[in-house]
Amino acid sequence: MLSYVCVHQREIGVDYFEQPGSREGIHYTSVEGFGRVGEGLQEAGRLPIHLAYNENMRMSGARRKIALIGAPTDVGAGQRGGSMAPEALRVAGLEHSLRRLRYEVTDRRNLAGPKNTERPREGGYRHLKEVATWCGLVKGAVATALSDGEIPILMGGDHSLAIGSVAAVAEHCAQTRRQLTVLWLDAHSDFNVPESSPTGNIHGMPVAIIAGHGPQELTSLGHTSPMVDPSQIIEIGVRSVDEIEKRLVVESGLVVYDMRMIDEHGMRTVMARALDRANENDSHLHVSFDVDFLDPDIAPGVPTVVPGGPTYREAQLCMEMIHDSGLLGSLDIMELNPAFDDHNRTAILAVDLVESLFGEQILARAHDTTKRYGL
């Protein structure tokens, strides 16, 4: 039996309604102020209401609560400024955008951890003790959100923080007996070890640590090591890999769709393949979104600029397809650096993309996107 949700055009926003009924064998939802969708009523003087098929409806109902978690630190990075990112995302309207999409949002404010001492590399790593402390704090906050039935959105901060968020999600999935797939959107493969890292900055190492290669202070944050089987880590948009790191990535078993593959096959094909892998076992999908995934022409506010990334429309399609999969269970927004930005332009773009990730649409589409739009 089909399920439908009511969707407004993009300028108005997306509405998910919670009062299901049934009419002639088709589920419909009642629209407050508009009457029944099944009767095709329209909002007075506004754009028409459309019906969009969503087979799983996993992003509505009980999973409509979101927790915003700020992690204002750049201890794992080589450039200062990432500590300002959570506030930049708030200023760009992240909470308002999610509320407009009819999510219940709790801003848990910022975690408080050690300062960036700007010490040099020691024993292969910079700021290992501080990074471990921050990742422990992140793990606790993300775990609390998940246990409360919320979708955690971690607002970094540098990408080393994802070690903590993935540790929490992996443990939650083990407890709930659900497969975990990590979708890593990044210009870099982040699979360095001390021997391959030119800098020792841990924001270039989180995937390696999640996959079991790293210091005990960080690998022990997981309920097991590796926290996630490398075959369940899918990287998209990669275009900058250090020389020794290339061999490590190839040998690791990671699934990597680099920019050449996107160029040759298109974002739609790449995302379809990636999401098919995640959907094989009805995975909890953790999306770790490094803002340098995007082309710097549209997203200059990052500390490590790499030309040749996805365009605005490619990025939007990526996020829209993740939403359509119904698998999204947790999100990191990483490596935004307001010190390099232009009038908060990159933070505003990041919020725009998160809107698509959580259901914003240009027009209502059938779940089967080969079908035409419907009224």
KOLTOR-544166 format. One line per 2 residues: for each residue y, z, x of C-alpha. Coordinates in steps of 0.001 Angstrom, whole numbers, plus 500000, padded with zeros to 6 digits. Last residue first. Layout:
N
Y Z X; ... $
END
This chain:
375
516945 491478 499658; 514752 490133 502388 $
515101 488861 505945; 512488 486368 506965 $
509007 487096 508191; 508035 486641 511834 $
509480 490104 512397; 506492 491776 510710 $
508178 495091 509974; 510482 493046 507728 $
514054 493137 508865; 517146 494823 507489 $
520272 493432 509068; 522064 494254 512321 $
519899 497321 512749; 520392 500955 513801 $
517036 502720 513841; 516797 505381 516522 $
516507 503100 519550; 519301 500975 518136 $
521603 503997 518053; 520427 504883 521566 $
521710 501488 522692; 525178 502132 521289 $
525162 505591 522862; 524417 504036 526261 $
527207 501493 525720; 529698 504286 524998 $
528526 506121 528116; 528997 502953 530158 $
532561 502374 528941; 533715 505949 529535 $
537170 504623 530531; 535682 502653 533455 $
532765 504426 535092; 532027 505415 538692 $
532954 509095 538369; 531400 509029 534876 $
527904 508816 536398; 525077 508001 534007 $
521892 508489 536025; 519583 509438 533149 $
519191 509367 529375; 515738 510870 528745 $
513926 510411 525437; 511088 511879 523372 $
508654 510863 520606; 509087 507119 520153 $
505942 505528 518705; 507259 503878 515521 $
506872 500457 517153; 510038 499215 515428 $
512077 501742 517393; 510741 500456 520703 $
511451 496908 519539; 515057 497767 518733 $
515554 499384 522139; 514302 496361 524097 $
516199 493981 521807; 519412 495891 522495 $
518788 495730 526232; 518205 491982 526111 $
521348 491603 523996; 523518 493538 526439 $
522069 491753 529459; 519164 493069 531481 $
519695 493584 535206; 520735 491137 537910 $
522914 493287 540127; 521820 496747 541364 $
524435 499515 541293; 523269 502920 542490 $
525754 505612 541375; 526042 504446 537745 $
529088 503848 535530; 529319 500049 535887 $
527276 499264 532755; 528107 495794 531365 $
528577 493934 534646; 526250 496511 536216 $
523242 494906 534479; 521332 497614 532678 $
518390 499559 534141; 521146 501462 535994 $
521339 503590 532819; 517989 505161 533637 $
516156 505454 530323; 512989 507563 530394 $
511241 506746 527128; 508335 509024 526194 $
505990 507320 523758; 503429 509561 522034 $
500554 507157 521993; 498661 505651 519059 $
495817 504803 521467; 496301 501037 521725 $
499950 501394 520699; 501195 502103 524203 $
499533 499003 525620; 500842 496894 522736 $
504260 498374 523416; 504291 497024 526962 $
503024 493595 525966; 505524 493269 523121 $
508301 494500 525400; 507550 491825 528003 $
507275 489076 525390; 510574 490010 523730 $
512391 490477 527051; 511751 486915 528151 $
508788 485322 529917; 510172 484023 533222 $
513335 486113 533528; 511607 489245 532221 $
508778 488690 534709; 511304 488216 537500 $
513088 491380 536371; 510021 493512 536971 $
507340 494408 534439; 505359 497095 536231 $
502184 498850 535062; 501488 501562 537611 $
498064 501509 539303; 499289 503221 542461 $
498309 500612 545062; 501030 498133 544063 $
503633 500894 543801; 502735 502355 547198 $
502900 498922 548824; 506385 498311 547447 $
507497 501807 548462; 507118 500878 552112 $
509913 498304 551736; 512162 500042 549208 $
512099 498648 545669; 515091 497204 543774 $
514547 494883 540799; 512643 496908 538209 $
513543 496060 534603; 510526 497692 532944 $
508139 500322 534269; 505065 501346 532286 $
503359 504641 533116; 500001 504997 531347 $
498067 503369 534224; 499637 505992 536503 $
497727 508747 534640; 500345 511280 533600 $
500908 514790 534970; 498874 513847 538027 $
498243 516655 538564; 497612 519039 535669 $
499663 521277 533411; 502626 519805 535241 $
505247 521897 537002; 502828 522153 539937 $
503773 518623 541053; 507318 519860 541688 $
506996 522857 544037; 503720 521392 545307 $
505626 518578 546963; 504863 514992 546029 $
502303 512415 544982; 500642 513339 541666 $
501686 510481 539366; 504617 512533 538014 $
505658 513040 541653; 505486 509306 542399 $
507450 508573 539227; 510109 511138 540188 $
510751 509931 543766; 514117 508122 544024 $
515941 510937 542230; 514452 513154 544949 $
516974 512078 547562; 515170 512034 550916 $
517488 509275 552107; 515525 506274 553417 $
512477 507250 551359; 509154 505806 552509 $
507753 508715 554518; 509266 511284 552143 $
507553 509659 549127; 509184 506955 547031 $
507962 505809 543643; 511276 505572 541797 $
510524 501936 540766; 514214 501109 540713 $
516316 499130 538220; 515017 501469 535531 $
513487 501703 532072; 510389 503905 532491 $
508170 503874 529402; 505803 506844 529659 $
502643 506726 527532; 501040 509938 526335 $
497771 510114 524383; 497560 512876 521784 $
495353 515921 521820; 498066 518268 520490 $
497800 520571 523500; 497459 517663 525939 $
500421 515941 524284; 502555 519078 524656 $
501556 519387 528330; 502516 515773 528978 $
505819 516208 527119; 506788 519288 529137 $
505876 517759 532511; 507636 514536 531470 $
510850 516485 530821; 510653 518392 534086 $
509952 515392 536308; 512612 513534 534310 $
515193 515768 535989; 514775 513752 539216 $
516618 510986 537352; 520081 512418 537895 $
522029 514184 535188; 521162 513939 532545 $
521093 514108 528747; 517576 514981 527632 $
516916 513873 524065; 514162 515989 522536 $
512624 514837 519234; 512231 518056 517270 $
509132 519680 515768; 510049 523152 517008 $
507247 522992 519583; 508795 519776 520894 $
512236 521352 521217; 510832 524390 523030 $
508897 522196 525460; 512045 520192 526205 $
513998 523362 527020; 511261 524864 529192 $
510635 521658 531114; 514344 521191 531699 $
514680 524678 533191; 511708 524041 535467 $
513194 520703 536500; 516467 522421 537414 $
514699 525015 539552; 512561 522401 541299 $
515647 520284 542016; 517405 523295 543547 $
514469 524145 545815; 514027 520521 546920 $
517716 520029 547699; 517165 516984 549923 $
513581 516179 550852; 511584 515131 553935 $
511331 518571 555544; 515060 519195 555139 $
517553 516444 554286; 521212 517406 554514 $
522885 519994 552270; 525269 518898 549535 $
525225 522368 547939; 524840 520959 544428 $
524997 524009 542191; 522013 525889 540815 $
521185 525840 537102; 522755 526271 533684 $
521345 524209 530799; 523926 522542 528626 $
524325 522536 524853; 521424 522912 522417 $
523042 520246 520256; 520989 520268 517066 $
520772 517006 515132; 519290 516364 511693 $
518953 512604 511589; 520582 510543 508858 $
521632 507553 510999; 525173 508866 510745 $
523856 512101 512261; 522561 510118 515240 $
525923 508444 515771; 527821 511722 515433 $
525622 513399 518055; 526059 510569 520555 $
529812 510168 520029; 531085 508833 523357 $
532619 512259 524051; 529130 513783 523763 $
527750 511180 526158; 530559 511917 528628 $
529821 515641 528285; 526210 515100 529288 $
527279 512827 532183; 529609 515145 534110 $
526851 516411 536422; 526234 512804 537437 $
529410 512871 539523; 528221 513287 543118 $
526310 510589 544960; 522976 510875 546771 $
521072 512166 543799; 518623 515013 543225 $
521283 517714 543003; 523271 515643 540473 $
523396 518221 537711; 524559 518652 534138 $
521285 518945 532193; 522321 518728 528526 $
519698 518990 525796; 520224 517265 522439 $
517532 518237 519923; 516595 515790 517148 $
515032 516393 513730; 513856 513361 511736 $
510190 513739 512613; 509153 515289 509253 $
510478 512401 507188; 511450 509343 509137 $
510627 508006 512603; 506927 507726 511868 $
507412 505456 508864; 504152 503742 509888 $
504298 500390 508132; 508066 499984 508098 $
509185 497265 505744; 512921 496834 505436 $
514638 496536 502074; 518265 495505 501929 $
521262 497018 500167; 524136 494645 499606 $
527511 495151 501315; 530102 497197 499459 $
532056 497007 496209; 529659 499240 494325 $
526507 499903 496336; 523899 497508 495071 $
520995 497934 492685; 517771 496009 493321 $
515782 497669 490552; 513123 498779 493010 $
515852 500382 495092; 516370 502861 492299 $
519800 504159 491321; 522771 503748 493683 $
524392 507173 493853; 521466 508761 495668 $
519020 506081 496679; 515481 506630 495418 $
512704 505475 497687; 510065 502882 496907 $
506309 502782 497245; 504742 499653 495777 $
501845 499660 493282; 504001 498736 490279 $
506519 501486 490938; 505984 504545 493081 $
508295 507321 494136; 509404 508688 497485 $
512304 511117 497837; 513104 511254 501562 $
515647 508563 502225; 516209 506792 505536 $
519656 505264 505750; 520854 502927 508478 $
524487 502324 509262; 527536 500913 507515 $
528599 498280 510032; 524940 497603 510832 $
523955 496518 507321; 522384 499187 505160 $
518682 499948 505205; 516565 501400 502436 $
513009 502172 503481; 509846 500548 502259 $
506178 501435 502248; 503368 499006 501495 $
500000 500000 500000 $
END
